[in-house]
Amino acid sequence: MPLEAVVVLIVVTVALVLLIAVLSAVMAALLASRSGAPISSALLQGGMAFGAALSLLALLASTIAGLLP
């Protein structure tokens, strides 16, 4: 696989991981605040969702990268 293709794959993977992590954090915070939780609790839940999504998606991306020749 050419180096340019690997770089493009890495950049796209990083962008998608960050996008999914941010969207999950925003949705977790919005759902928590709509359910009547205080703002600090909603932000904490959003941060926890961001960290969890980032960890899982980074694990998936590193697994995929390890399978590349």
Secondary structure, 3 states (H helix, E strand, C coil): CCHHHHHHHHHHHHHHHHHHHHHHHHHHHHHHHHCCCCHHHHHHHHHHHHHHHHHHHHHHHHHHHHHCC
